Amino acid sequence: ATTSNISKKRKFVADGVFYAELNQFLTRELAVDGYSGVEVRMTPTRTEIIIRATRTKEVLGEKGQRIRELTALVQQRFGLAPGSLELYAERVANRALSAIAQAESVRYKLLMGLAVRRAAYGVLKFIMENGAKGCEVIVSGKLRAQRAKSMKFKDGYILKSGNVAQEYVVKAVRHVYLRQGVLGIKVSIMQPYDPTGREGCSVIQPDVITVHEPKDDVVVPIIPP
């Protein structure tokens, strides 16, 4: 986050620490408003932070008051010069394809006292109905008995290994602090293909082959000599 003369290695580490701390702060502050990630764009003169959320109206606040408060807090924490930081709120195109938003959804359902199976299947159904290729929800911890165990809920087609899994699968992990102990929630969503990259992944899967319909044979009449 600093603009002073530092080595490339230190710069990458500093940027990584800045992003991690910013992401943790925004996760804590905007969890209720459907926070779905952050993007940091740095230029020599200013730093732009784009907050992705499902409810941008709540992130902005009344007459933009909340976003100004967040800007002041981030500015103060990282010692940035006044006017060098700009915060924007961007609406998530499809809430069902955001792993962070869905992990938070499971978390709130469990905090409200809903059964694990019902909470997980409800989220699974919502994700699949909104265009995802596949998804997986893992809830682990003291689910009912004193002994900890893990429950896995899966639907559709989801890749686990390879570069395509990194491109197509979005993951999120959240923790629920209940009376009996801590529960871990892991949500993985396999996005569909979208050339624009707004509602899915813009990279074409290498193993997906499109077989085109054969063209009609054009009969050329033979003119006798």
N, C-alpha and C positions, 0 to 999 in steps of 0.2 A: 504493500500500500504506500510505500515511500517512493519519492522521486529522486532521492539523492544518489550519488555515484556508488553503486554496489555491484558486486559480481553477479553474473547471470544465475549462478547456482543459488545465491542468497535471495535474489529477486524472485525466482520460482518458488522457493520455500516461503518467503514473506507473502506472496500472492496466495499460496495455498492455505496458509494459516489465516489470512484475512478472510478468504472465502468460507473456511470451515467455521470460524467464529461468528461470522455474519449469518451463515445458514442456521447455526444453533440458536442464535438470538431471535431470528425471525420465526423459526419453528416454535419457540416458546411463546412469542408474542402473538403470532397470527394463526395458531393451531385451530382456533374456533372458526376463523374466516376462510378455511379451506386453502391454506398455504400449500403450494405445489412446487416450490423450488425458486431459485434466484439465479440471475445472470449478471455478471460484473463485466462492464466494458470500461477499459481504462485508456485515456488519452493523456498526452503530456500536460494538458491544462485542467482537465476535469475527470471525475469518476462518475460513471452512470451505473445505477443499480436498478435492474428490472425485476420486480417481484411478481411471480406468477401465482395467481390465486383464483379460486372459483367464485368468490364474492368480493369483487374489486371495490364495490361501493363501501363496504365496511372497512376495507384497507385504507381507502382514501379518507374516510370519516366525513363529518359535516363540514362543508366548505373547505375540504382538504386539510382539516386540522390534524388528523391523525398521522397523515403522511409527513407533515411538517415536523411533528413531534419525533417520529422515527428518524427523520433526516438529522435532526438536532442531536439525538442520542448516538447515532452512528458517527457523526462528525466529532462529537465530544470524546467518544471511546477511542477512536483511531487517530485523533489529533489532526484532522484534516482542516485545511484553511476554509474560512467562511465563503460560501459561493462556489466551492470547487466540487461539491457533491450534489447529485441530482437523483432523486428516487422516483421511479415510475411504477405503476401497477398495470399488469397485463392480465386479461381474463383468459382462463384456460378454455380452449375450444371445446374439449370433451372431457368432462369431469370423471367419467368412468374409466378413461385411459390413463389417469394420473394415479400411480401407485401410492404416493404420499397421501393424497386426499382419501383414498379408499382405506388405507391403514388407519388413518385418523377416524374414519367412519366406524370401523370395527372396534377401535379403542373406546369411542363414546358409547357404542351399543353395550359393550361389556361393563363399562362404568355405570350404566343405567340399570344393570342387573339382568340383561338379556342372556339367555343360554348361549353357550359357545357355538353349538351347531347351528342354531337359528341365525345368529349374527353373521357367521361365516357364509352360510348358504344364501342369505339375503344379499350380501355384497357380491358373491360369486354370480348370482342371477343378474344383478344390475350391470355388472361389468360385461357379461356375455351378451346381454340384450342390446348393449350400446356399441357393438361392432368390434369387440376384441376377438383375437384368434383363439386365445386361451388364457387361463389364469390359474393361480395357485395361492391358497391361503394356508399358512401354517401357524397354529396357536400352540404354544408350549408353556408348561409350568404346572402349578397345582390346580388342575382343572376342576376336580370334584373331591377326590380322596386326598389323603395326606401325601401320597406318592406322586411325584411330578411325572408327567407324560406329555407326549406331543401328538397333536391331531392335525392331519393333513387333508385339505379339501381341494380337489382339482377338477377342472373342466376344460374341454377343448384341447387345442394343440399348443404345446409350449416347448421351446428349445432350451436345452440345458448347457450345451457346450459349443465351443467354436466362436468365431468372430461374429457370426449372424446373431447369436444369443446376446452378445454385447450390444449390438445395434438395435435389435427388436424388443428385447425384454427389459422392462423398467421395474426396479425393485425398491421396496421401502421397508424399514424396520421400525417398530414402535413398541414401547413398554407400557403396560397397564399396572398401576399400583393398587392392588385390591387388598382386602383384609387378610386373606389367607396367604398372600405373597405376591410376587411379581410375575406377570404373564408376559410372554414375548409374542409379538405379532409380526409375521413376515408376509408381505404381499408381493407377488410377481405377476406382471401382466405382459402378455405377448401382443404387441401392437399390430394392427393391419398395415398393409402397404399403402402409402399415400405419397404421390409424386411431389406434392407441395410441401410435405413435412409438417403440416399443421395438425392433422388428426391421425398421425401414425408415423411410420418410418419411411424416409425417402429413398433408402437403399434397397435395390431389388435383390431378393433372395436368389443366390446362385443355383439352387437346386429346383427352383420352380420353373417349369417349362410350359410354354403355351403352345398348344397344337392347333394350328390354323386349319380351317376347312379347305379341302382341295379346290383349286380353281376349275371352272368348267372348261372342258376341252372345246376349243374353237375349231370347227371343221372347215377347212379351206377347200373350196371346190376346185377340182382339177379340170382345167380347160383343155379339151382335146386339141391336138395340133392341126 
